[in-house]
Amino acid sequence: MAGIESPCVKVCIMDPVSGLCRGCARTLEEIAGWAGFAPEHRRQVMMQLDARRARMSASPGTLCSSDAVPAI
């Protein structure tokens, strides 16, 4: 049985301004619910992570947790 794909890179530091993990760019809600999310929901989150990381790098503090994919 295959495990659930995760964007976790074992750098679990929450950015207090954006509310996102500096390692994987997920919110606490996304991290906590990851294993229980439907595969489609996980894919939607994964599709946003590169853009979140780019925005965090370009302008720290401009991305907020409200950019998160709402639970389905």
N, CA and C atoms as an extended XYZ file, in Angstrom:
216
Properties=species:S:1:pos:R:3:atomname:S:1:resname:S:1:resid:I:1 pbc="F F F"
N         0.836       -1.175        0.000 N   MET     1
C         0.000        0.000        0.000 CA  MET     1
C         0.882        1.241        0.000 C   MET     1
N         0.632        2.159       -0.901 N   ALA     2
C         1.418        3.382       -1.010 CA  ALA     2
C         0.991        4.380        0.057 C   ALA     2
N         1.974        5.156        0.560 N   GLY     3
C         1.674        6.193        1.544 CA  GLY     3
C         1.049        7.405        0.866 C   GLY     3
N         0.584        8.305        1.689 N   ILE     4
C        -0.012        9.541        1.183 CA  ILE     4
C         1.106       10.509        0.849 C   ILE     4
N         1.099       11.051       -0.359 N   GLU     5
C         2.087       12.039       -0.764 CA  GLU     5
C         1.958       13.265        0.128 C   GLU     5
N         3.098       13.767        0.573 N   SER     6
C         3.096       14.940        1.441 CA  SER     6
C         4.185       15.907        0.999 C   SER     6
N         3.908       17.208        1.075 N   PRO     7
C         4.919       18.196        0.729 CA  PRO     7
C         5.880       18.494        1.886 C   PRO     7
N         5.730       17.806        3.009 N   CYS     8
C         6.551       18.060        4.185 CA  CYS     8
C         8.029       17.847        3.854 C   CYS     8
N         8.854       18.829        4.256 N   VAL     9
C        10.299       18.730        4.056 CA  VAL     9
C        11.034       18.710        5.395 C   VAL     9
N        10.278       18.467        6.475 N   LYS    10
C        10.828       18.360        7.833 CA  LYS    10
C        11.466       19.664        8.313 C   LYS    10
N        10.962       20.805        7.824 N   VAL    11
C        11.357       22.126        8.300 CA  VAL    11
C        10.075       22.778        8.794 C   VAL    11
N         9.713       22.450       10.005 N   CYS    12
C         8.410       22.858       10.533 CA  CYS    12
C         8.534       24.133       11.359 C   CYS    12
N         8.537       25.248       10.668 N   ILE    13
C         8.610       26.554       11.314 CA  ILE    13
C         7.463       27.383       10.762 C   ILE    13
N         6.542       27.733       11.634 N   MET    14
C         5.395       28.522       11.195 CA  MET    14
C         5.766       29.993       11.144 C   MET    14
N         5.476       30.619       10.019 N   ASP    15
C         5.703       32.050        9.860 CA  ASP    15
C         4.562       32.787       10.544 C   ASP    15
N         4.856       33.639       11.534 N   PRO    16
C         3.780       34.295       12.274 CA  PRO    16
C         3.002       35.320       11.456 C   PRO    16
N         3.601       35.847       10.423 N   VAL    17
C         2.913       36.846        9.600 CA  VAL    17
C         1.980       36.189        8.592 C   VAL    17
N         2.493       35.205        7.869 N   SER    18
C         1.686       34.576        6.822 CA  SER    18
C         0.802       33.459        7.355 C   SER    18
N         1.188       32.842        8.478 N   GLY    19
C         0.452       31.702        8.994 CA  GLY    19
C         0.760       30.418        8.250 C   GLY    19
N         1.837       30.429        7.467 N   LEU    20
C         2.226       29.269        6.669 CA  LEU    20
C         3.529       28.679        7.194 C   LEU    20
N         3.688       27.388        6.991 N   CYS    21
C         4.934       26.724        7.332 CA  CYS    21
C         6.010       27.186        6.356 C   CYS    21
N         7.164       27.574        6.878 N   ARG    22
C         8.259       28.030        6.010 CA  ARG    22
C         8.862       26.888        5.210 C   ARG    22
N         8.651       25.660        5.657 N   GLY    23
C         9.179       24.507        4.929 CA  GLY    23
C         8.279       24.044        3.799 C   GLY    23
N         6.990       23.846        4.092 N   CYS    24
C         6.099       23.258        3.085 CA  CYS    24
C         5.044       24.229        2.546 C   CYS    24
N         4.924       25.408        3.149 N   ALA    25
C         3.981       26.451        2.709 CA  ALA    25
C         2.519       26.091        2.938 C   ALA    25
N         2.267       25.171        3.882 N   ARG    26
C         0.883       24.850        4.227 CA  ARG    26
C         0.485       25.563        5.513 C   ARG    26
N        -0.820       25.710        5.711 N   THR    27
C        -1.340       26.254        6.956 CA  THR    27
C        -1.349       25.163        8.017 C   THR    27
N        -1.513       25.557        9.270 N   LEU    28
C        -1.638       24.558       10.328 CA  LEU    28
C        -2.829       23.648       10.077 C   LEU    28
N        -3.926       24.218        9.593 N   GLU    29
C        -5.122       23.424        9.308 CA  GLU    29
C        -4.841       22.385        8.218 C   GLU    29
N        -4.088       22.799        7.200 N   GLU    30
C        -3.751       21.857        6.117 CA  GLU    30
C        -2.816       20.765        6.618 C   GLU    30
N        -1.852       21.136        7.446 N   ILE    31
C        -0.914       20.151        7.988 CA  ILE    31
C        -1.663       19.148        8.861 C   ILE    31
N        -2.482       19.649        9.769 N   ALA    32
C        -3.202       18.786       10.709 CA  ALA    32
C        -4.198       17.869       10.009 C   ALA    32
N        -4.841       18.346        8.961 N   GLY    33
C        -5.866       17.565        8.292 CA  GLY    33
C        -5.398       16.759        7.108 C   GLY    33
N        -4.109       16.842        6.788 N   TRP    34
C        -3.578       16.265        5.541 CA  TRP    34
C        -3.973       14.808        5.320 C   TRP    34
N        -3.763       13.972        6.304 N   ALA    35
C        -4.041       12.538        6.135 CA  ALA    35
C        -5.521       12.257        5.915 C   ALA    35
N        -6.390       13.129        6.415 N   GLY    36
C        -7.823       12.920        6.269 CA  GLY    36
C        -8.437       13.603        5.060 C   GLY    36
N        -7.661       14.432        4.375 N   PHE    37
C        -8.185       15.124        3.194 CA  PHE    37
C        -8.408       14.133        2.054 C   PHE    37
N        -9.396       14.428        1.251 N   ALA    38
C        -9.621       13.641        0.032 CA  ALA    38
C        -8.442       13.880       -0.915 C   ALA    38
N        -8.112       12.892       -1.737 N   PRO    39
C        -6.993       13.057       -2.669 CA  PRO    39
C        -7.102       14.319       -3.528 C   PRO    39
N        -8.290       14.667       -3.979 N   GLU    40
C        -8.462       15.862       -4.800 CA  GLU    40
C        -8.114       17.121       -4.011 C   GLU    40
N        -8.500       17.168       -2.763 N   HIS    41
C        -8.174       18.327       -1.926 CA  HIS    41
C        -6.661       18.442       -1.741 C   HIS    41
N        -5.983       17.317       -1.482 N   ARG    42
C        -4.519       17.343       -1.353 CA  ARG    42
C        -3.876       17.824       -2.645 C   ARG    42
N        -4.387       17.387       -3.791 N   ARG    43
C        -3.841       17.834       -5.079 CA  ARG    43
C        -4.020       19.337       -5.254 C   ARG    43
N        -5.180       19.863       -4.856 N   GLN    44
C        -5.419       21.307       -4.971 CA  GLN    44
C        -4.422       22.097       -4.125 C   GLN    44
N        -4.182       21.623       -2.919 N   VAL    45
C        -3.203       22.291       -2.053 CA  VAL    45
C        -1.820       22.207       -2.697 C   VAL    45
N        -1.429       21.010       -3.133 N   MET    46
C        -0.105       20.813       -3.734 CA  MET    46
C         0.113       21.746       -4.934 C   MET    46
N        -0.934       21.972       -5.704 N   MET    47
C        -0.822       22.839       -6.880 CA  MET    47
C        -0.546       24.299       -6.497 C   MET    47
N        -0.886       24.694       -5.295 N   GLN    48
C        -0.690       26.074       -4.852 CA  GLN    48
C         0.652       26.312       -4.162 C   GLN    48
N         1.331       25.274       -3.754 N   LEU    49
C         2.499       25.431       -2.899 CA  LEU    49
C         3.645       26.193       -3.549 C   LEU    49
N         3.961       25.931       -4.803 N   ASP    50
C         5.054       26.657       -5.462 CA  ASP    50
C         4.774       28.155       -5.499 C   ASP    50
N         3.542       28.520       -5.806 N   ALA    51
C         3.185       29.941       -5.848 CA  ALA    51
C         3.265       30.564       -4.456 C   ALA    51
N         2.835       29.841       -3.433 N   ARG    52
C         2.927       30.340       -2.058 CA  ARG    52
C         4.385       30.563       -1.675 C   ARG    52
N         5.239       29.591       -1.985 N   ARG    53
C         6.667       29.720       -1.660 CA  ARG    53
C         7.281       30.916       -2.374 C   ARG    53
N         6.938       31.076       -3.641 N   ALA    54
C         7.481       32.192       -4.416 CA  ALA    54
C         7.053       33.527       -3.814 C   ALA    54
N         5.790       33.629       -3.417 N   ARG    55
C         5.317       34.875       -2.816 CA  ARG    55
C         5.942       35.112       -1.453 C   ARG    55
N         6.147       34.044       -0.675 N   MET    56
C         6.791       34.205        0.632 CA  MET    56
C         8.231       34.674        0.457 C   MET    56
N         8.929       34.162       -0.554 N   SER    57
C        10.316       34.540       -0.794 CA  SER    57
C        10.425       35.963       -1.334 C   SER    57
N         9.529       36.330       -2.232 N   ALA    58
C         9.582       37.645       -2.862 CA  ALA    58
C         9.178       38.762       -1.912 C   ALA    58
N         8.141       38.515       -1.148 N   SER    59
C         7.615       39.552       -0.254 CA  SER    59
C         7.180       38.918        1.055 C   SER    59
N         8.115       38.700        1.954 N   PRO    60
C         7.739       38.083        3.228 CA  PRO    60
C         6.598       38.834        3.903 C   PRO    60
N         5.606       38.081        4.375 N   GLY    61
C         4.497       38.675        5.084 CA  GLY    61
C         3.324       39.096        4.217 C   GLY    61
N         3.406       38.895        2.898 N   THR    62
C         2.301       39.324        2.046 CA  THR    62
C         1.287       38.216        1.773 C   THR    62
N         1.673       36.999        2.013 N   LEU    63
C         0.767       35.860        1.797 CA  LEU    63
C         0.174       35.481        3.133 C   LEU    63
N        -1.093       35.257        3.176 N   CYS    64
C        -1.703       34.908        4.452 CA  CYS    64
C        -2.413       33.572        4.347 C   CYS    64
N        -2.737       33.032        5.494 N   SER    65
C        -3.369       31.719        5.533 CA  SER    65
C        -4.738       31.712        4.877 C   SER    65
N        -5.301       32.875        4.600 N   SER    66
C        -6.593       32.906        3.909 CA  SER    66
C        -6.455       32.456        2.458 C   SER    66
N        -5.202       32.324        1.968 N   ASP    67
C        -4.956       31.806        0.623 CA  ASP    67
C        -5.069       30.286        0.581 C   ASP    67
N        -5.336       29.672        1.711 N   ALA    68
C        -5.414       28.224        1.803 CA  ALA    68
C        -6.620       27.693        1.042 C   ALA    68
N        -6.504       26.458        0.609 N   VAL    69
C        -7.616       25.778       -0.070 CA  VAL    69
C        -8.616       25.366        1.000 C   VAL    69
N        -9.855       25.805        0.899 N   PRO    70
C       -10.838       25.419        1.911 CA  PRO    70
C       -11.116       23.910        1.882 C   PRO    70
N       -11.352       23.346        3.043 N   ALA    71
C       -11.661       21.917        3.124 CA  ALA    71
C       -12.917       21.614        2.362 C   ALA    71
N       -12.917       20.463        1.710 N   ILE    72
C       -14.069       20.052        0.900 CA  ILE    72
C       -15.024       19.271        1.763 C   ILE    72
